[in-house]
Amino acid sequence: MSAEGRKEGAGGWCVKFLIANILAFILLSCVGYFYRSGRGDLPYSRICCSAEGYVVLNLDANALNNGYFLETGLPTNSCDVLVMGSSHIEAQQVQKDKNCVYLLNRRFENQDSPLTFYSCGISGYFLTEIVARYEVALQEYGPKKYALIEMFGMAPSIASIENALSPKIYERYDWRTENVDSWGKTIRSLGAMRWMWPSRMPANVNNEIVKKDGKISRDNVNAWDTAVADMAKKLMSTSERYGVKPIIFYHGHKYTTLGYNGEFVPTWDVEKIKAFRAICEREGIIFVDVTERFRKEYEENNVWPYGFCNAGIVSGHLNRDGHRMVADVLEEKIRELEAENKESEAKQ
């Protein structure tokens, strides 16, 4: 082959290589779009995700997952019930009409006194982080009656409670994100060196009660009781100022598993959760244990509330059955409270 022919052959190969790579890029981009696409911090953005479950969602003006408000055109700064929680409540694993907040809206819309439920669930928000931002959220979204607050897994530690009640936390954090520079946000969005720009306070680790000589330290128990009581009082006083009733609803999340015989096994500190509940109720906060409904549904109907066929069937986020069960339990409690309110008003 002549030199000129070799040049033409090399040029043709380069063109084919370039076209092949362009086509491959387009194909992978199309596949990637349906696997995960969209930004969760942009108002009115569209999200597509199949990493766990499969969803296509449109976010509202606050970049939150509130399909009911988008459908009905309701204002996002006024609702009857504010639902606050983590990625379970953010619900980017189930379709828009299958999450618990959407279900509650539908269940309470056709009645004499309808209630609207607005979700400000954000991935990574534990109970103590919600407490730290509680007043800001009430100001932002203006609930008129109730604040539903998710709690899952272990009871909060003294350190995380102290962080939640610290004035510095209120100064540093707004409701959605911390105030970091754009470069920090870019690196965190890429998943690299996230620890350099922490987006959350210390995790709720159940590490405050330690054993000495086989016995639990009473000093640590008393200190934890005091910290929880301080947090509950803060929640209650803030709620009273804004005219809402706080309701904490608890579920086990990854601390619920299956035993060797297939039984429903809680692996969290059951006694500590009981103590946490007692303190909250003593201060006037309503506490609802959704996990008991999960247990009953599994034992009677063989339905597990967490996980998806494409990401694990026993662990993971709340699936559509889990959201349905949460909605069932919260609906029952709210209807009970509404009936009590009507009865009290009738007597006056």
LOKOL-130021 format. One line per field, with one value per residue (C-alpha): z, y, x; residue number from 1; residue in one letter. Coordinates in steps of 0.2 Angstrom, whole numbers, plus 5000, padded with zeros to 4 digits. Layout:
<atoms>
zz	[Z  ...]
yy	[Y  ...]
xx	[X  ...]
seq	[NUM  ...]
type	[A  ...]
</atoms>
This chain:
<atoms>
zz	[5000  4995  5008  5002  5005  5022  5026  5020  5030  5046  5043  5040  5056  5066  5060  5064  5081  5085  5078  5089  5105  5101  5099  5115  5125  5119  5123  5140  5143  5139  5151  5164  5163  5168  5181  5190  5184  5190  5205  5221  5226  5211  5212  5200  5194  5188  5196  5189  5199  5199  5211  5224  5217  5202  5202  5191  5202  5200  5214  5220  5222  5238  5229  5239  5235  5236  5222  5229  5231  5213  5207  5217  5215  5234  5241  5248  5263  5271  5277  5291  5294  5292  5290  5294  5292  5283  5266  5271  5271  5256  5247  5231  5231  5227  5215  5220  5224  5234  5248  5265  5264  5247  5254  5269  5258  5248  5264  5272  5257  5256  5273  5282  5288  5276  5281  5270  5273  5267  5267  5270  5272  5267  5265  5280  5293  5310  5324  5332  5316  5314  5331  5327  5312  5319  5322  5305  5297  5306  5300  5282  5279  5291  5298  5307  5317  5318  5316  5312  5316  5310  5322  5317  5323  5339  5352  5351  5361  5373  5361  5346  5358  5364  5346  5342  5356  5354  5348  5336  5326  5324  5317  5306  5298  5288  5285  5269  5269  5278  5272  5263  5248  5230  5229  5244  5237  5221  5229  5241  5226  5217  5233  5236  5253  5260  5278  5274  5272  5285  5280  5296  5315  5324  5321  5333  5341  5356  5365  5381  5393  5397  5409  5423  5431  5422  5428  5419  5425  5434  5431  5412  5413  5422  5411  5396  5404  5407  5389  5381  5393  5388  5370  5372  5382  5368  5355  5365  5369  5351  5345  5358  5351  5333  5338  5332  5341  5339  5335  5334  5324  5326  5315  5316  5299  5297  5315  5311  5304  5302  5314  5309  5310  5300  5315  5316  5327  5333  5336  5343  5362  5365  5383  5379  5366  5379  5391  5377  5373  5392  5393  5377  5383  5400  5392  5381  5365  5356  5352  5339  5337  5319  5321  5330  5314  5304  5315  5314  5295  5293  5305  5298  5279  5276  5270  5274  5275  5269  5253  5235  5222  5214  5230  5243  5250  5268  5271  5263  5263  5266  5251  5245  5259  5272  5267  5267  5284  5290  5283  5291  5308  5307  5300  5314  5327  5318  5317  5335  5339  5328  5336  5353  5347  5341  5357  5367  5356  5358  5377  5377]
yy	[5000  5017  5031  5040  5025  5022  5040  5038  5022  5030  5045  5034  5024  5040  5046  5029  5029  5046  5042  5026  5035  5049  5035  5026  5042  5046  5028  5028  5045  5039  5024  5035  5047  5033  5027  5043  5061  5078  5089  5088  5106  5115  5122  5113  5101  5083  5068  5051  5037  5018  5015  5010  5007  5017  5035  5050  5065  5083  5094  5110  5128  5123  5109  5097  5081  5087  5080  5083  5102  5102  5094  5105  5121  5124  5137  5129  5141  5136  5119  5111  5098  5099  5082  5083  5069  5061  5052  5041  5056  5064  5048  5047  5028  5027  5035  5052  5045  5031  5040  5043  5062  5061  5047  5057  5072  5061  5053  5069  5079  5074  5079  5093  5100  5094  5094  5097  5088  5096  5087  5095  5078  5079  5065  5064  5073  5064  5069  5081  5090  5092  5099  5111  5118  5116  5134  5139  5126  5132  5149  5144  5132  5139  5123  5127  5111  5098  5095  5076  5073  5057  5047  5031  5019  5022  5035  5051  5053  5067  5075  5076  5083  5096  5101  5102  5114  5125  5143  5141  5128  5140  5153  5141  5131  5135  5123  5114  5115  5123  5139  5133  5140  5134  5125  5115  5111  5105  5093  5086  5084  5073  5063  5067  5072  5075  5075  5092  5101  5092  5093  5086  5086  5071  5055  5048  5035  5026  5027  5037  5023  5013  4998  4998  4982  4975  4988  5003  5020  5029  5046  5043  5038  5053  5065  5057  5059  5077  5080  5072  5082  5098  5094  5089  5105  5115  5106  5109  5127  5131  5122  5131  5148  5143  5135  5117  5100  5090  5071  5061  5045  5031  5017  5005  5007  4997  4992  4980  4963  4945  4931  4914  4908  4922  4932  4951  4956  4974  4977  4994  4997  4994  5000  5016  5020  5017  5029  5042  5040  5042  5058  5065  5061  5068  5085  5084  5077  5064  5048  5035  5019  5014  4999  4989  4991  4985  4970  4965  4967  4956  4942  4942  4946  4943  4961  4969  4989  4991  4988  4985  4971  4980  4985  4973  4966  4967  4983  5000  5014  5013  5005  5008  4996  5004  5021  5014  5008  5024  5033  5021  5024  5043  5044  5034  5045  5062  5056  5052  5069  5078  5069  5074  5092  5092  5085  5098  5112  5105  5105  5124]
xx	[5000  5006  5010  4995  4984  4990  4986  4969  4967  4973  4962  4946  4951  4951  4935  4927  4935  4928  4910  4910  4915  4902  4888  4895  4894  4876  4871  4878  4871  4854  4856  4863  4849  4836  4848  4851  4849  4843  4848  4839  4843  4835  4817  4805  4819  4816  4824  4825  4833  4834  4848  4835  4818  4813  4806  4803  4799  4796  4802  4792  4797  4807  4816  4806  4796  4778  4769  4752  4756  4762  4746  4734  4744  4743  4755  4771  4772  4756  4750  4741  4754  4773  4781  4800  4812  4827  4828  4814  4803  4811  4806  4816  4814  4795  4784  4777  4759  4766  4775  4767  4765  4756  4745  4740  4735  4724  4716  4712  4707  4688  4681  4673  4689  4703  4721  4736  4753  4769  4785  4802  4811  4830  4843  4854  4843  4843  4831  4843  4847  4828  4827  4841  4832  4814  4810  4817  4806  4790  4794  4797  4782  4769  4760  4744  4741  4754  4772  4776  4795  4803  4815  4823  4836  4846  4841  4851  4867  4871  4883  4871  4858  4870  4874  4855  4852  4868  4865  4880  4870  4856  4868  4877  4863  4848  4834  4842  4861  4876  4884  4899  4908  4904  4920  4916  4898  4906  4918  4904  4893  4906  4907  4925  4932  4915  4922  4930  4913  4902  4884  4877  4880  4887  4877  4864  4876  4869  4886  4882  4878  4894  4896  4908  4911  4896  4885  4877  4884  4870  4878  4878  4859  4855  4864  4856  4839  4842  4848  4833  4822  4830  4828  4809  4806  4814  4803  4788  4791  4794  4779  4768  4774  4769  4753  4757  4757  4773  4772  4787  4785  4798  4804  4819  4827  4843  4842  4827  4832  4827  4832  4838  4820  4813  4807  4806  4821  4824  4843  4842  4842  4823  4824  4832  4819  4806  4815  4816  4797  4793  4803  4795  4777  4780  4785  4769  4776  4766  4776  4770  4780  4777  4789  4775  4764  4779  4781  4762  4762  4777  4771  4753  4755  4774  4777  4793  4793  4811  4821  4819  4822  4836  4845  4841  4825  4827  4837  4837  4824  4806  4797  4779  4773  4783  4776  4758  4761  4768  4753  4741  4748  4749  4732  4725  4734  4729  4710  4711  4718  4705  4691  4697  4699  4681  4674  4683  4677  4659  4660  4666]
seq	[1  2  3  4  5  6  7  8  9  10  11  12  13  14  15  16  17  18  19  20  21  22  23  24  25  26  27  28  29  30  31  32  33  34  35  36  37  38  39  40  41  42  43  44  45  46  47  48  49  50  51  52  53  54  55  56  57  58  59  60  61  62  63  64  65  66  67  68  69  70  71  72  73  74  75  76  77  78  79  80  81  82  83  84  85  86  87  88  89  90  91  92  93  94  95  96  97  98  99  100  101  102  103  104  105  106  107  108  109  110  111  112  113  114  115  116  117  118  119  120  121  122  123  124  125  126  127  128  129  130  131  132  133  134  135  136  137  138  139  140  141  142  143  144  145  146  147  148  149  150  151  152  153  154  155  156  157  158  159  160  161  162  163  164  165  166  167  168  169  170  171  172  173  174  175  176  177  178  179  180  181  182  183  184  185  186  187  188  189  190  191  192  193  194  195  196  197  198  199  200  201  202  203  204  205  206  207  208  209  210  211  212  213  214  215  216  217  218  219  220  221  222  223  224  225  226  227  228  229  230  231  232  233  234  235  236  237  238  239  240  241  242  243  244  245  246  247  248  249  250  251  252  253  254  255  256  257  258  259  260  261  262  263  264  265  266  267  268  269  270  271  272  273  274  275  276  277  278  279  280  281  282  283  284  285  286  287  288  289  290  291  292  293  294  295  296  297  298  299  300  301  302  303  304  305  306  307  308  309  310  311  312  313  314  315  316  317  318  319  320  321  322  323  324  325  326  327  328  329  330  331  332  333  334  335  336  337  338  339  340  341  342  343  344  345  346  347  348]
type	[M  S  A  E  G  R  K  E  G  A  G  G  W  C  V  K  F  L  I  A  N  I  L  A  F  I  L  L  S  C  V  G  Y  F  Y  R  S  G  R  G  D  L  P  Y  S  R  I  C  C  S  A  E  G  Y  V  V  L  N  L  D  A  N  A  L  N  N  G  Y  F  L  E  T  G  L  P  T  N  S  C  D  V  L  V  M  G  S  S  H  I  E  A  Q  Q  V  Q  K  D  K  N  C  V  Y  L  L  N  R  R  F  E  N  Q  D  S  P  L  T  F  Y  S  C  G  I  S  G  Y  F  L  T  E  I  V  A  R  Y  E  V  A  L  Q  E  Y  G  P  K  K  Y  A  L  I  E  M  F  G  M  A  P  S  I  A  S  I  E  N  A  L  S  P  K  I  Y  E  R  Y  D  W  R  T  E  N  V  D  S  W  G  K  T  I  R  S  L  G  A  M  R  W  M  W  P  S  R  M  P  A  N  V  N  N  E  I  V  K  K  D  G  K  I  S  R  D  N  V  N  A  W  D  T  A  V  A  D  M  A  K  K  L  M  S  T  S  E  R  Y  G  V  K  P  I  I  F  Y  H  G  H  K  Y  T  T  L  G  Y  N  G  E  F  V  P  T  W  D  V  E  K  I  K  A  F  R  A  I  C  E  R  E  G  I  I  F  V  D  V  T  E  R  F  R  K  E  Y  E  E  N  N  V  W  P  Y  G  F  C  N  A  G  I  V  S  G  H  L  N  R  D  G  H  R  M  V  A  D  V  L  E  E  K  I  R  E  L  E  A  E  N  K  E  S  E  A  K  Q]
</atoms>
